[in-house]
Structure formats: C-alpha cells, structure tokens
Amino acid sequence: MRWLVRGDIDGFFGLALDNLVQLLLIDALCRYVLGFPDELLYGRVLPGVAVSLLVGNLYYARQAKKLAEATGRDDVCALPYGINTVSLFAHVFLVMLPAKLAAQAAGADDPARVAWQAGLVATLGSGLIEFCGAWVADTLRRYTPRAALLATLSGIALGLISLGFLFRTFAHPIVGLTTLGVVMLTYFGRVKFRGGLPGGLVAVTLGMALAWMTGLAPVGEAPVGTGLHLPLPVVGDLVDAFGQGHLVAYFSVILPMGLFNLVGSLQNIESAEAAGDRYETRPSLAVNGLGTLAAGLFGSCFPTTIYIGHPGWKALGARAGYSVLNGVFVTIVCLSGTLAHIVWAVPVDAGMAIVLWIGIVITAQAFQATPRHHAPAVVLGVLPGVGAWGAIMAKNGLRAAGMGGPDGPVFSPALLDRFAASDTWIHGAFALEQGFIFSSMILAAATVAVIERRFTTAALWCSAAAALSMAGLMHGYAFTPSDTVIDLAPAWPWAVGYSVMALVFLGARWLTVPDDAAGHGPPETGADDDA
C-alpha cells in the first residue's frame, strides 16, 4: 500500500475540516469565554494542540501501513484522530470557566492563567485514565456486542454531527445544498469527476466560491498574523496548577470525561473492525492517551480521541496518507498563527457537506454491520445520543432567551415543572444527557442479550448500569446558573430502576415461556457479536 493515494486527498479534506472546526471552537471559546490573551492562546494552547495531533496522526498512519504489509492488502485505512469535542466543551464550561470565576472572586491577578492551568490538570488526568485504561479495554470490547458499540457511535453521529450540520445546510441553502449534491453524487453515486478531481476538493472549492458570492465569506475583518510559535513544555505551570488543588476540585469532571474518552475511542476501534480494519486495542488506546498527555505537557487544555468516522474515510478511498496530511496541516495552522486567516477566508459552510456525509455513513453502519435481528438493539442504543443532543438544544434555547446570563434568570429546578406543563419531560432529558455514552452501550447490549434469550447476561448489563448510577457516572445532574452538569453523587432513582430491571430479566426463565408462534421466531444463531 502506497503512503499517498488519491482517496487520501478526499479523506484529508474531511478530517482536516473536522479538526479545523475544533480549532475554531477553541479559538472562540478561549478568547471570548475565558478571556485568554493572544500570547496564551497562540503561544501556548495551539502549539500544544499541534504536538498532540501530530503524535497521534503519524502513529496511526504508520499503524495502517504496517497492517497493510502484514495482511497483503492495499485498502487499509488509518484510524482518524483529533480533538475530542465533548471534552472540549466540558473542560471549558465545567473546569476552566469555574476556575476563572473563582479566581476573579478571590482577587487573582491573572484569572485567565488560573483557568488555563486548571484545564492543563484536567487534560493530564484524562490522559492518564485513557492510557491506563488501554490495558483493560480489550476485555470490555470482547464481552460487548458489536451492536452496543456501534449504536452508541450512531447516536453521536446522528445527533451531534448530522442534525447540527443539516440545520446549517438549510440555513444557508445555496452553499449547503449545492455542496451536498456534489457529495451525494461522488460518494453515494460512486462516480468520479472528469480529470480525476477528488469529490471533496470539488465540494470545498465550490462551497468557498459560493460563500464569497453570497456574503458568507469573508468572515469579519482581515486578521493580522501572530507569527511563529514553537511548542515548549509548561512544567512550571503544571506544578503551580497541582499546587492550587485543581485535581481535587474538578475530579468530578475529570474522572467521567476520561472514562467517556476511553469508551468512545474503544467504540471507534470496533467501528474500524466492522469496516474491515482490525487494529490491536491496547496500543491504539495507549497512543491516544499519550497524545492527550502530550497535549497537557505542552500547553493544550483539550484531550484527543480516536475519531468517529473511520468507515466514511475508508469509503472515500483514504488509506494512511490522509492521516499524515492532517497532522502536518494542523501543525502548520497551530504554529504559524494562520488559523484566523483560514476562518476569515473559508467558512465552515464550504465543507460541511463532507462532515454531514460522515455522520450519515456512521449511522448506517450500525445497521449494516450487525445481525439483522439486532436492529431493535441498535435503535435503542441510538436514542440516548439523540436525547442528549435534544437536551443540549433545549438548554441552548433557554440561554438564547436570556436565561443563565448575567442579567437573566438562572437555571433551577423550577424549569422542570414549566416544561412538564407542556408534556415535555425535560427532567428525563437532563438525566439521559449525563453519561449517555454508557447508557447507550448498556441498553443496546442488554437488548441484544434479550433478543438472544440470554436473560442472565441482560440482567448483568442492567446491574452494571445500576452500579454506574450509584457511582454518579450516569443520570445524576445538578443545576448551575446556566447549565445542568453531571453530579458525581449516587443517582438513586436510576440505580433502583436498573436494579429492578435486572430482577425482571433474572426472573424471566421462570416466569415466561417462548412465544415463537407469535411471528417473531427463535433468534438466529451464530451471531458474530455475542460474548
């Protein structure tokens, strides 16, 4: 397998755009929410991001090349890798912003630096969890049905990726629908443009041209470059950060987010295997953890992850080269200070159709790569991710209406009754949002076990859900002035509910009889995803 093929160009445009979106979020949140000065953002945070992404992208490209050589294949696709979006928001709003506000209240001279140091501690903690978890994750993967792993990714792809970019497509239809048509033609229709032009290149180029013609670009004033900034270790700031007690103060965020990152990366490795590329779990997860540790050591506040989307990049024809190109691209953008220039010239709308397509492919894979009779389990596993997205949308709507702001009413339990009056049980949505990666996987796995009439296994999965709820990693939430956040305390109602659910399944062998005559028939045998 060659290092670079034409499909790598398409894959690069999609993955680089996805990473670019994360960089745009980092730029906006750090500057406008946390108040980071340019010397901190461009001189410390972005160079740290460059180190973390270059380490992982180069490793996963080499890993794909070695797998191709070992198997004699030329269609091996590297694991996609980048910034973890969920952790990005969690670290900003649940760690760094509270640290900044506390520092301001205490009269600190530089609250922004205190916030950055708190983010560094959270990133190092997440990296340690990801790295150490690599040695036990393969056992989890071996005993977890494929439907459970892929359904969780589908919920994320459908809610947090596809629907958001679908809204944006129809908000700017001239750019959005035109580029979507190009993507559908080349990727779903499996045709090529004359002259060998990659479909991703055509979509982004056409999208950028239409964006300039319709006024979506340029975005704001032409920026001024910030110059070259090389990455440097930030050991001194890390020592100060640990001395200020940030690890203990934000452990309730660091632990669940580290576990979420570990499980999410594990699910993406399963997704890659379902697409035909079997990578060893332990080294894949360990390098992801090392990437996050490198981020924290060199100034980035944001963990990395093995990305959702491998089947999509593979379907594009991407192999190993797209990962190398992505790492080089992100490094140049982060170290040279050119991010602001890219934002100015190329709006996200120009390439959003590619990301939308990736979300569609991931959602479809959960049904295509699992046994047909496991489809109900896939659907049930998708719902928590979509529900979490709905909860986020509801809270965004409240904030847009003025709640949670400096001069507006704060979020409080009174919201629950107001929503319930319109038959909207937002309490359930807020609970489902917390730890939805776990609840999605467990519900899907339990459903697979029930379909296969392995009721004791289903009860064990429900018991695991009860244990996670008692540990505070699922469903429990607390109100802040502008959000609902995970509450690392026993979520007793859900723990009891899952426990009773386990008892129902345990009693099934004595309380029920097979009902194959009802038209469902016995479950198929030989499912490839049963433990």
Buried (B, 14 or more C-beta within 10 A) or exposed (E): BEEBBBBBBBBBBBBBBBBBBBBBBBBEBBBEBBBBEEEBBBBBBBBBBBBBBBBBBBBBBBBBBEBBEEBEEEBBBBBBBBBBBBBBBBBBBBBBBBBBEBBBEEEBEBBBBBBBBBBBBBBBBBBBBBBBBBEEBBEBBEEBBBBBBBBBBBBBBBBBBBBBBBEBBEEBEBBBEBBBEBBBBBBEEEEEEEEEBBBBBBBBBBBBBBBBEEEBBBBEEEBEEBEEBEBEEBEEBBEBBBEBEBBEBBBBBBBBBBBBBBBBBBBBBBBBBBBBBBBEBBEBBBBBBBBBBBBBBBBBBBBBBBBBBBBBBBBBBBBBBBBBBBBBBBBEBBBBBBBBBBBBBBBBBBBBBBBBBBBBBBBBBBBBBBBEBBBBBBBBBBBBBBBBBBBBBBBEEBBEEEBBEEEEBEBEEEBBEEBEEEEBEBBBBBBBBBBBBBBBBBBBBBBBBBBBBBBEBBBBBBBBBBBBBBBBBBBBBBBBEBBBBBBBEEBEEBBEBBBEBBEEBBEBEEEEEEEEEEEEEEBEEEBEBBE
